[in-house]
Amino acid sequence: QEQLVESGGGLVQAGGSLRLSCAASGLAFSSVLMAWFRQAPGKEREFIAAVNWSGRSITAKGQFTISRDNAKNTMYLQMNSLKPEDSAVYYCAARRLTTEVLYTASNKYDSWGQGTQVTVSS
């Protein structure tokens, strides 16, 4: 079955960096649209970035960079200059039915990982 597993979260000081990974299995990774979202306590799930099969991407957070390695069935999120307000659970998501659109709405994605916690201390 489809499975998305995030890793790389943790505790970091403000100004620091983290690199999140999302390992996918059970789906045709090289053809799906992938995305990162995050959710802080008491807030709605928030779009961060999306990347299509060819590497074309859109990012809502300028200090974050999304990428993917289709040979490794893995997507990444490089997060630099982290701030306390970046603290949240970070989720990866996949959309099987792809078009040229890089969707930002969470309801456009079919599969979700369990999330990885990122905490940025001040």
MDAnalysis code that builds the backbone (N, CA, C; Angstrom):
import MDAnalysis as mda
import numpy as np

u = mda.Universe.empty(366, n_residues=122, atom_resindex=np.repeat(np.arange(122), 3), trajectory=True)
u.add_TopologyAttr("name", ["N", "CA", "C"] * 122)
u.add_TopologyAttr("resid", np.arange(1, 123))
u.add_TopologyAttr("resname", ["GLN", "GLU", "GLN", "LEU", "VAL", "GLU", "SER", "GLY", "GLY", "GLY", "LEU", "VAL", "GLN", "ALA", "GLY", "GLY", "SER", "LEU", "ARG", "LEU", "SER", "CYS", "ALA", "ALA", "SER", "GLY", "LEU", "ALA", "PHE", "SER", "SER", "VAL", "LEU", "MET", "ALA", "TRP", "PHE", "ARG", "GLN", "ALA", "PRO", "GLY", "LYS", "GLU", "ARG", "GLU", "PHE", "ILE", "ALA", "ALA", "VAL", "ASN", "TRP", "SER", "GLY", "ARG", "SER", "ILE", "THR", "ALA", "LYS", "GLY", "GLN", "PHE", "THR", "ILE", "SER", "ARG", "ASP", "ASN", "ALA", "LYS", "ASN", "THR", "MET", "TYR", "LEU", "GLN", "MET", "ASN", "SER", "LEU", "LYS", "PRO", "GLU", "ASP", "SER", "ALA", "VAL", "TYR", "TYR", "CYS", "ALA", "ALA", "ARG", "ARG", "LEU", "THR", "THR", "GLU", "VAL", "LEU", "TYR", "THR", "ALA", "SER", "ASN", "LYS", "TYR", "ASP", "SER", "TRP", "GLY", "GLN", "GLY", "THR", "GLN", "VAL", "THR", "VAL", "SER", "SER"])
u.atoms.positions = np.array([
    [0.841, -1.175, 0.000],
    [0.000, 0.000, 0.000],
    [0.886, 1.238, 0.000],
    [0.264, 2.367, -0.316],
    [1.004, 3.616, -0.336],
    [1.451, 4.007, 1.068],
    [2.681, 4.483, 1.137],
    [3.195, 4.924, 2.426],
    [4.159, 6.081, 2.221],
    [3.981, 7.105, 3.042],
    [4.876, 8.253, 3.063],
    [5.424, 8.367, 4.479],
    [6.746, 8.453, 4.597],
    [7.373, 8.510, 5.910],
    [8.313, 9.711, 5.964],
    [7.978, 10.654, 6.848],
    [8.819, 11.834, 7.028],
    [9.905, 11.559, 8.060],
    [11.012, 12.257, 7.902],
    [12.093, 12.190, 8.885],
    [12.888, 13.490, 8.821],
    [13.733, 13.682, 9.833],
    [14.602, 14.844, 9.838],
    [14.172, 15.974, 10.743],
    [13.010, 15.845, 11.359],
    [12.569, 16.883, 12.282],
    [13.367, 16.848, 13.573],
    [13.141, 17.863, 14.403],
    [13.835, 17.911, 15.676],
    [13.820, 19.303, 16.255],
    [14.693, 19.511, 17.220],
    [14.816, 20.796, 17.904],
    [16.023, 21.547, 17.347],
    [15.800, 22.799, 16.989],
    [16.879, 23.615, 16.430],
    [16.736, 25.031, 16.972],
    [17.845, 25.720, 17.081],
    [17.802, 27.112, 17.528],
    [17.389, 28.028, 16.383],
    [16.834, 29.150, 16.748],
    [16.456, 30.142, 15.737],
    [17.672, 30.515, 14.894],
    [17.448, 30.608, 13.592],
    [18.530, 30.886, 12.660],
    [19.174, 29.641, 12.088],
    [18.853, 28.505, 12.670],
    [19.437, 27.256, 12.228],
    [18.728, 26.668, 11.017],
    [19.180, 25.477, 10.626],
    [18.648, 24.797, 9.445],
    [18.296, 23.351, 9.764],
    [17.362, 22.832, 9.016],
    [17.010, 21.421, 9.054],
    [16.689, 20.974, 7.641],
    [16.885, 19.697, 7.396],
    [16.493, 19.108, 6.123],
    [15.552, 17.950, 6.400],
    [14.325, 18.102, 5.953],
    [13.342, 17.047, 6.093],
    [13.373, 16.149, 4.867],
    [13.061, 14.879, 5.100],
    [12.950, 13.912, 4.017],
    [11.590, 13.252, 4.072],
    [11.111, 12.839, 2.916],
    [9.859, 12.082, 2.813],
    [10.117, 10.901, 1.894],
    [10.152, 9.714, 2.470],
    [10.380, 8.498, 1.699],
    [9.038, 7.890, 1.304],
    [8.876, 7.628, 0.015],
    [7.613, 7.114, -0.498],
    [7.754, 5.666, -0.934],
    [6.679, 4.911, -0.750],
    [6.635, 3.539, -1.234],
    [5.212, 3.204, -1.631],
    [5.080, 2.213, -2.523],
    [3.763, 1.768, -2.920],
    [3.046, 2.671, -3.906],
    [3.766, 3.625, -4.488],
    [3.160, 4.482, -5.505],
    [4.193, 4.785, -6.578],
    [3.706, 5.237, -7.713],
    [4.580, 5.563, -8.828],
    [5.194, 6.934, -8.588],
    [6.201, 6.952, -7.716],
    [6.721, 8.216, -7.196],
    [7.134, 9.175, -8.298],
    [7.753, 8.665, -9.335],
    [8.310, 9.553, -10.360],
    [7.246, 10.304, -11.135],
    [5.965, 9.940, -10.950],
    [4.916, 10.608, -11.705],
    [3.951, 11.402, -10.834],
    [4.095, 11.339, -9.519],
    [3.114, 12.002, -8.651],
    [3.569, 13.402, -8.270],
    [2.584, 14.218, -7.956],
    [2.846, 15.546, -7.411],
    [3.070, 15.402, -5.911],
    [4.139, 15.988, -5.409],
    [4.472, 15.891, -3.998],
    [4.458, 17.280, -3.364],
    [4.167, 17.313, -2.082],
    [4.085, 18.602, -1.401],
    [4.421, 18.467, 0.073],
    [4.764, 19.608, 0.668],
    [4.947, 19.723, 2.105],
    [3.894, 20.679, 2.653],
    [3.349, 20.300, 3.794],
    [2.451, 21.143, 4.575],
    [2.954, 21.148, 6.013],
    [2.422, 22.070, 6.791],
    [2.720, 22.060, 8.220],
    [1.487, 22.493, 8.998],
    [1.458, 22.089, 10.254],
    [0.341, 22.461, 11.114],
    [0.848, 22.701, 12.520],
    [0.610, 23.905, 12.998],
    [0.958, 24.268, 14.363],
    [-0.276, 24.094, 15.249],
    [-0.084, 23.920, 16.540],
    [-1.230, 23.728, 17.451],
    [-2.231, 24.871, 17.338],
    [-3.496, 24.514, 17.171],
    [-4.547, 25.507, 17.099],
    [-4.665, 26.222, 15.775],
    [-3.860, 25.812, 14.796],
    [-3.896, 26.472, 13.487],
    [-4.259, 25.479, 12.402],
    [-4.693, 25.998, 11.252],
    [-5.017, 25.142, 10.136],
    [-3.740, 24.650, 9.451],
    [-3.897, 23.540, 8.727],
    [-2.773, 23.027, 7.957],
    [-2.403, 24.038, 6.879],
    [-1.110, 24.277, 6.739],
    [-0.603, 25.346, 5.888],
    [0.283, 24.788, 4.793],
    [0.068, 25.230, 3.568],
    [0.885, 24.809, 2.437],
    [2.266, 25.438, 2.529],
    [3.292, 24.619, 2.235],
    [4.650, 25.128, 2.211],
    [5.205, 25.131, 0.795],
    [5.184, 23.981, 0.143],
    [5.779, 23.877, -1.180],
    [5.295, 22.612, -1.874],
    [5.373, 22.636, -3.210],
    [5.023, 21.470, -4.006],
    [6.021, 21.332, -5.144],
    [6.216, 20.085, -5.581],
    [7.139, 19.828, -6.692],
    [6.564, 18.730, -7.563],
    [6.602, 18.925, -8.883],
    [6.057, 17.908, -9.771],
    [7.147, 16.938, -10.207],
    [6.780, 16.021, -11.091],
    [7.674, 14.929, -11.467],
    [8.976, 15.416, -12.097],
    [8.893, 16.579, -12.778],
    [10.072, 17.075, -13.484],
    [10.927, 18.010, -12.646],
    [10.482, 18.289, -11.421],
    [11.223, 19.190, -10.556],
    [10.705, 20.607, -10.533],
    [9.672, 20.882, -11.317],
    [9.075, 22.232, -11.271],
    [8.379, 22.401, -9.943],
    [8.616, 23.557, -9.312],
    [8.142, 23.700, -7.935],
    [7.542, 25.068, -7.671],
    [6.825, 25.125, -6.572],
    [6.287, 26.368, -6.052],
    [6.512, 26.364, -4.550],
    [6.898, 27.497, -3.998],
    [7.201, 27.581, -2.569],
    [6.528, 28.801, -1.978],
    [5.871, 28.591, -0.840],
    [5.200, 29.685, -0.149],
    [6.105, 30.335, 0.892],
    [7.185, 29.640, 1.249],
    [8.103, 30.146, 2.253],
    [9.463, 30.332, 1.604],
    [9.895, 31.580, 1.527],
    [11.101, 31.888, 0.760],
    [12.372, 31.250, 1.268],
    [12.424, 30.940, 2.562],
    [13.666, 30.385, 3.107],
    [13.678, 28.858, 3.044],
    [12.637, 28.279, 2.447],
    [12.548, 26.829, 2.302],
    [12.730, 26.450, 0.836],
    [13.384, 25.298, 0.600],
    [13.588, 24.798, -0.753],
    [13.128, 23.350, -0.838],
    [12.249, 23.084, -1.787],
    [11.739, 21.727, -1.999],
    [12.504, 21.094, -3.156],
    [12.728, 19.789, -3.036],
    [13.375, 19.051, -4.113],
    [12.948, 17.592, -4.022],
    [13.289, 16.827, -5.044],
    [12.968, 15.404, -5.042],
    [14.039, 14.644, -5.794],
    [14.179, 13.384, -5.421],
    [15.074, 12.465, -6.104],
    [14.234, 11.273, -6.519],
    [13.828, 11.235, -7.769],
    [12.940, 10.157, -8.229],
    [13.618, 8.798, -8.171],
    [14.922, 8.769, -8.297],
    [15.640, 7.493, -8.226],
    [15.594, 6.905, -6.813],
    [15.436, 7.776, -5.819],
    [15.396, 7.325, -4.424],
    [13.989, 7.357, -3.842],
    [13.002, 7.720, -4.668],
    [11.620, 7.822, -4.182],
    [11.530, 8.704, -2.934],
    [12.251, 9.800, -2.971],
    [12.347, 10.650, -1.787],
    [12.205, 12.123, -2.168],
    [11.504, 12.851, -1.315],
    [11.353, 14.288, -1.452],
    [12.020, 14.948, -0.251],
    [12.485, 16.160, -0.449],
    [13.209, 16.860, 0.605],
    [12.639, 18.266, 0.814],
    [12.875, 18.790, 2.011],
    [12.581, 20.190, 2.294],
    [13.771, 20.750, 3.075],
    [14.518, 21.613, 2.443],
    [15.625, 22.286, 3.104],
    [15.083, 23.561, 3.729],
    [15.253, 23.671, 5.044],
    [14.709, 24.805, 5.779],
    [15.869, 25.581, 6.395],
    [16.004, 26.809, 5.988],
    [17.078, 27.679, 6.485],
    [16.485, 28.860, 7.249],
    [17.331, 29.500, 8.029],
    [16.934, 30.698, 8.785],
    [15.639, 30.468, 9.556],
    [15.594, 29.369, 10.261],
    [14.366, 29.002, 10.965],
    [14.041, 29.966, 12.095],
    [12.730, 30.160, 12.290],
    [12.228, 31.053, 13.322],
    [11.314, 30.270, 14.240],
    [11.100, 30.753, 15.461],
    [10.189, 30.043, 16.368],
    [8.806, 29.817, 15.750],
    [8.340, 30.725, 14.937],
    [7.021, 30.555, 14.314],
    [7.001, 29.473, 13.239],
    [8.149, 28.909, 12.902],
    [8.196, 27.764, 11.996],
    [7.956, 26.447, 12.726],
    [7.842, 26.497, 14.037],
    [7.574, 25.291, 14.817],
    [6.210, 24.733, 14.460],
    [6.180, 23.456, 14.126],
    [4.940, 22.807, 13.700],
    [5.235, 21.340, 13.423],
    [4.178, 20.598, 13.174],
    [4.335, 19.259, 12.609],
    [4.334, 19.407, 11.097],
    [5.331, 18.850, 10.460],
    [5.494, 18.954, 9.016],
    [5.073, 17.638, 8.373],
    [4.224, 17.750, 7.353],
    [3.675, 16.590, 6.666],
    [4.065, 16.605, 5.191],
    [4.336, 15.429, 4.652],
    [4.445, 15.330, 3.201],
    [3.168, 14.712, 2.658],
    [2.869, 15.036, 1.412],
    [1.640, 14.600, 0.778],
    [1.895, 14.277, -0.688],
    [1.053, 13.406, -1.233],
    [1.185, 13.004, -2.634],
    [-0.165, 13.075, -3.328],
    [-0.133, 13.465, -4.586],
    [-1.331, 13.483, -5.418],
    [-1.064, 12.618, -6.632],
    [-1.868, 11.569, -6.801],
    [-1.620, 10.612, -7.890],
    [-2.056, 11.152, -9.247],
    [-3.223, 11.806, -9.282],
    [-3.740, 12.298, -10.560],
    [-3.099, 13.647, -10.838],
    [-2.167, 13.678, -11.745],
    [-1.379, 14.891, -11.921],
    [-1.780, 15.649, -13.178],
    [-1.656, 16.949, -13.094],
    [-1.811, 17.832, -14.243],
    [-0.608, 18.757, -14.198],
    [-0.640, 19.841, -14.916],
    [0.439, 20.813, -14.845],
    [0.298, 21.733, -13.645],
    [-0.814, 21.621, -12.936],
    [-1.072, 22.499, -11.802],
    [-0.298, 22.021, -10.578],
    [0.343, 22.940, -9.907],
    [0.997, 22.661, -8.630],
    [0.032, 23.091, -7.530],
    [-0.744, 22.139, -7.043],
    [-1.812, 22.434, -6.100],
    [-1.272, 22.849, -4.734],
    [-1.951, 23.814, -4.136],
    [-1.577, 24.275, -2.801],
    [-2.615, 23.906, -1.746],
    [-3.772, 23.443, -2.159],
    [-4.833, 23.093, -1.216],
    [-4.653, 21.665, -0.726],
    [-4.775, 21.465, 0.563],
    [-4.528, 20.145, 1.137],
    [-5.529, 19.098, 0.639],
    [-6.742, 19.526, 0.287],
    [-7.733, 18.543, -0.157],
    [-7.481, 18.025, -1.562],
    [-6.452, 18.520, -2.228],
    [-6.087, 18.019, -3.551],
    [-5.119, 16.832, -3.462],
    [-4.695, 16.495, -2.275],
    [-3.694, 15.445, -2.101],
    [-4.327, 14.187, -1.528],
    [-3.871, 13.029, -2.035],
    [-4.505, 11.750, -1.729],
    [-3.884, 11.048, -0.533],
    [-2.580, 11.160, -0.398],
    [-1.877, 10.391, 0.623],
    [-1.060, 11.330, 1.489],
    [-0.953, 10.958, 2.757],
    [-0.253, 11.785, 3.743],
    [0.653, 10.933, 4.606],
    [1.761, 11.527, 5.008],
    [2.612, 10.892, 5.994],
    [2.095, 11.169, 7.394],
    [2.802, 10.618, 8.381],
    [2.367, 10.757, 9.771],
    [2.853, 12.059, 10.403],
    [3.788, 12.732, 9.744],
    [4.287, 14.004, 10.228],
    [5.563, 13.876, 11.030],
    [6.341, 14.952, 11.027],
    [7.554, 15.028, 11.839],
    [7.573, 16.388, 12.530],
    [7.885, 16.373, 13.805],
    [7.836, 17.603, 14.596],
    [9.103, 18.432, 14.386],
    [8.904, 19.704, 14.142],
    [10.004, 20.673, 14.083],
    [9.757, 21.713, 15.162],
    [10.729, 21.890, 16.026],
    [10.633, 22.883, 17.088],
    [11.825, 23.815, 17.001],
    [11.538, 25.101, 16.905],
    [12.582, 26.112, 16.799],
    [12.578, 26.936, 18.085],
    [13.682, 26.899, 18.784],
    [13.772, 27.636, 20.045],
    [14.344, 29.029, 19.805],
    [13.915, 29.949, 20.648],
    [14.378, 31.339, 20.490],
    [15.644, 31.606, 21.278],
])
